[in-house]
Amino acid sequence: MRSHFFIFLSAFILFSSFNFKKKEKENLPQTPTEINRDSLIVYAKKYLGTPYVYASSNPQKGFDCSGFVSYVFKNFGMTLPRSSSGYKNIGKTLKPEEFKVGDILVFYGYKDKTIIGHLGIICEANGMQSKFIHASSGKAQQVTITSLDTEHYTKRFYKCVDVLSK
């Protein structure tokens, strides 16, 4: 009789712990949470001053513009094109009043307005006066923050895209 009681008690404890573990798993989120836009910029700013290196997405060596953008978003589990030309048809195109921190600015090439030539991530949203962080091949030759309303970038502006909203 006593051994039946211990078997019953052991089975009850085992069964109860199995149910508790199962309930814990059921409470886990099923999908990853949205990327926090401010966290994305805090992370991007860690690389201010990193040298510009053509065709690189290696923070130890340097970044080109698309290498920088793809590297930052990849840290948050998001895969974006590695080439600036890949941004021509992605994301939701925004009007200036819709620009938000974390949106991507897409620019034409410096000399050729038929190709996409540069990218940056908005770090201070204010329409066409927004500031963006990017790996610049210009005077800065590094990851820097620039205002969109400088003539150089206003003339080359193609669009701003939101790749974060579902």
N, C-alpha and C positions, 0 to 999 in steps of 0.2 A: 504494500500500500504506500509506504513511504517513498519507494523508488518511483512509483507512478506520479506522485505529487511533484517530485523533483523534475521528472521528464516533462510534465505539464507546465511547471513553472519555467523551465529552461526554454521550452517551445514558445511560451507566452512572451518571455523577454526577447527572444530572437525575432519573433514575429513583430513585436512592438518596435524594436529598433529598426527593422527593415522598413516599416511604414514611416517612421520619422525621417529616415534618410531619403525615402522617396519624396516626401513632402518638401524637404529642403531643396531637392533638385527641381521640383516643379516651380519653386519661387524664383529661380534664376531667370534673368531677362533672356528672352528668345532672340532679340536682335541687338546689335551694338547701338549704343546711344549716338546721337548726332554729334558731329565734330563741333566743339566750342570754338567759335571764330576768334575770340580774344586769345585763347590758348594757342591757336595756330600762329598768331602774330608774335606772341611772346617767344615761341619756339623759333620762328623765322629770325627774330632779332638777335638770337644767340650767334648768328652767323654774320652779323654786321662786320665789315672789314675783311672778310674772307676774300682772297684774290679772285679776280675774273680769270678763268681758264676755259678757253674754247673747248666745247664737246666734253666737258667734265661735270659730273654730279657727285664728286668726291670731296667732302668737307675738309679732308686733310690736304688736298692739293688746291682745290678751288672749284668754282661753279661757272657755267655759262647760264644765261637767263632761264632756259627751259630745264636745265639740270637742277637749278636752285628750286624752281617751282615744284618740279616733280619730287625732289628730295623732301621738301617740307611737307607736302601732302602725303607722301608715302609713310612718314612717321606717324600719321594719324590713320593709317590703314587704307588709304585711297590711292589707286593707281591712275596716274594721268599721263598723257603723251610725253615722251622724252624729247620730242622735237617741237619747236614753236609752230611749225606748219600744222601740227596735229590739233591746234586749238581753233582752227578756222571754223569748224562746225560742231564744237562741243558746248555743253552747258546752255543755260537760259540767258539770252542776250537781255541786258538791262538798260533802262533809260538812266541818265545821270542822277535823277532824284531817287532812284532805287539802289544806287551803289551802297554796298555794305562792306565792312571789314571782312577780309577773307575772300572777296571776289577777285577774279583775275582780269587784269587789264591786258588787252591784246593790241599790239601795234604792227603797222606795216614796216617793211624793211627801211633802212636808213636811205638807201638810194633807189630801191625798187618798190613802188607802191602796189605791185601785183602779188607780192608774197608777204607772208607773216614773218616778221623779223625780230620781234622782241616781246617779252612778257614781264609782268610784275604782279604782286599781290597787294591789294589795297590794305593799308595799315591805319589810315585815318580817312573815313568816308565823309566826303563833302562835295558830291557831284563832280563837276569838272575841275574843282579845286582840291580834290582828294590827294592824299600822299600815298605813295606805294613803295614797297621794298622790293629790290630786284638786284640781280647781278649785272652790273653795268660794264659794257665794253668801252664806254666813252672815257671822259677825263678821270672819273673815279677809279676805274679798273678794279672794282671790288663790289661786294654786296653793300648797298647803300640805300638811303631813303630819298626819294625825289618827289617834287610836287608835279602833278599831272598838268598844271596850268603853265608850265614852262613851254616856250614856243617849240622847242625841239620835239617834245612829246605830244603837244596838242596837234601839231601838223601830221603826226604819224598815227594818231589814235584811230584804231579800227573799231573796237568794241570792248565792252566789259561783260564778262560772263559769270554767272553764279553756278558753280559746280557742287555746292554743298547742300542746297535745298532739294528735297525729294519731289 
